[in-house]
Amino acid sequence: MSRADTAGAGVRVRRSWSLGLFAGEFTVTLRRWRTLALLAVLAAVPVLVGIAVKIESDGGSGGGRGGGDGGAGPAFMAQVTNNGLFLVFTALAATLPFFLPMAVGVVAGDAIAGEASAGTLRYLLVAPAGRTRLLLAKYATTVAFCLVATLVVAVSALAVGALLFPLGDLTTISGTRITFGEGLARALLIALVVAASLLGVAALGLFVSTLTNSGIAAMATTVGLLTTVQIVDQIPQLHAVQPYLFPHYWLSFADLMREPVYWDDLQKNLGLQALYVAVFGSAAWARFTTKDITT
């Protein structure tokens, strides 16, 4: 076998090992009771919202009003009784400020610190994974969880919306009509944007996870930071720093339901998430690759 063939075989082995490491980490994460409980809560939110809207509309106080140009929650909520697909947008708007990022923060905060507190981190590093590859696998697992969690909310909302309300062509925030198929495609795109909006939280949580050997402390710190940033983003006197906070443009996904689509805030949101991933991802790598692993 030539040197080139040997090198190529080595690359394929490393690539196969990396995929296997990611698959193993992702499977373990999804099998944890804590993860399943978080996904169950996320799936329950659209059910509760749908039932509440149905009860209110049957009582004669909610049906069919609204639309307007108000953005996420209220405008979507008012349209749910006219078209069940709007429950997807309403549920994502309801879960994005707290439930979704909290779930991601718990998974990310537990990524490294949880292994350290359980005494399994050293054994993972004994395998030929390497610290960088293990860290990348942990972050890829958290990113995959962002997508799974968002899709759980969207699919649950779509099922409840189809069960409780009519489906069909829908009216955008701008007042134009689009087909149900196009609305479904926009719902999928919105779900992807919401998942991408959580990447900054995932990177922050992973960095915090490298700072401690306590999984509980890492999860609590990540959720605490998330709550603090959310509060700061609501204080008018701090408006100068708010555009640099990772949740500031989260609800910009509503602009995908305009005709034409407004891209400015969407681009700012994705750019901001990329910046947080670069900063806190680099910080996590710098910390983890120099960390003294004792457990």
C-alpha positions, 0 to 999 in steps of 0.5 A, spaced: 500 500 500 502 506 498 503 512 502 497 516 499 493 510 500 495 509 507 494 517 508 487 516 505 485 510 509 487 514 515 482 520 514 477 515 512 478 511 519 478 518 523 472 520 519 468 514 521 470 514 528 468 522 528 461 520 526 461 514 530 462 518 536 457 523 534 452 518 533 454 515 540 453 521 544 447 523 540 443 516 542 446 517 549 443 524 550 436 522 547 436 516 552 436 520 558 430 521 562 432 528 563 432 529 555 425 525 554 422 530 560 424 536 556 422 534 550 415 532 553 414 538 556 416 542 549 410 537 546 405 539 551 406 546 550 402 546 543 397 542 546 395 547 552 395 553 547 391 549 542 386 547 547 386 554 550 384 557 544 379 552 542 376 553 549 376 561 548 373 561 541 368 556 542 366 561 548 365 566 543 370 571 545 376 569 540 374 567 533 377 570 527 379 576 529 386 580 528 392 579 523 394 586 523 402 587 522 404 586 530 409 580 529 409 574 532 405 572 538 398 576 538 398 576 530 399 569 530 394 567 536 389 571 533 389 567 526 389 560 529 382 559 529 382 561 522 387 556 520 391 551 524 397 552 521 398 558 525 398 554 531 405 552 529 408 559 529 404 561 535 407 555 539 414 557 536 413 564 539 411 561 545 417 556 547 422 560 544 423 566 549 424 560 555 422 553 554 426 552 548 433 555 550 432 552 557 432 545 554 438 547 550 441 550 556 440 544 560 443 539 554 449 544 553 451 545 560 451 537 562 455 536 555 462 536 559 461 537 566 456 531 566 461 527 564 466 529 569 461 529 575 459 522 573 467 520 572 466 518 565 470 524 562 477 521 563 475 514 559 472 518 553 479 521 553 482 515 553 479 512 547 482 515 540 478 521 540 482 527 542 479 533 546 478 537 540 474 531 536 470 530 543 468 537 544 466 538 537 462 531 538 459 534 544 457 541 540 454 537 534 450 533 539 447 539 542 446 542 535 442 536 533 438 537 539 436 544 538 433 541 531 430 535 534 427 540 540 424 545 535 421 540 530 418 536 536 414 543 538 412 544 530 410 537 529 406 537 535 403 544 534 401 542 527 398 535 529 394 539 534 392 545 529 389 540 524 385 536 529 382 542 533 382 547 527 381 548 519 387 547 515 387 551 508 390 557 504 392 562 509 393 570 510 400 572 511 402 578 516 402 583 510 395 581 508 396 577 502 394 569 501 398 563 500 397 556 499 397 551 504 403 548 501 407 554 501 405 555 508 407 549 510 414 550 507 414 557 510 413 553 517 419 548 516 423 554 514 421 558 520 423 551 524 430 551 521 431 559 523 428 557 530 433 552 531 439 556 528 437 561 533 439 557 539 446 556 536 449 561 541 445 558 547 448 552 545 455 555 545 455 559 551 452 552 555 458 548 552 463 553 554 460 554 561 460 546 561 468 546 561 469 551 567 466 546 572 466 538 574 459 539 576 453 538 571 448 541 576 452 547 577 453 548 569 446 547 567 444 552 573 449 557 571 447 556 563 439 557 565 441 563 570 445 567 564 440 565 559 434 568 564 439 574 566 440 576 558 433 576 557 431 581 563 437 585 560 434 585 553 427 588 556 430 594 560 429 600 556 435 604 559 440 598 556 437 599 549 445 600 547 447 593 548 441 590 546 442 589 539 448 585 541 445 580 546 443 573 543 436 573 544 434 580 541 432 578 534 429 571 536 422 573 534 424 576 527 422 569 524 415 572 524 418 576 518 418 570 514 410 570 514 411 577 510 410 578 503 415 580 501 419 577 506 423 582 511 430 579 511 434 585 515 433 582 522 433 575 520 440 576 517 442 580 524 439 574 528 443 569 524 450 573 524 449 574 531 448 567 533 454 565 528 458 570 532 456 567 539 458 560 536 465 563 534 467 567 541 464 561 546 466 555 541 473 558 541 473 559 549 470 552 550 476 549 546 481 553 549 479 551 556 477 544 554 484 543 551 488 545 557 483 543 562 486 538 567 482 532 567 482 528 574 475 525 573 
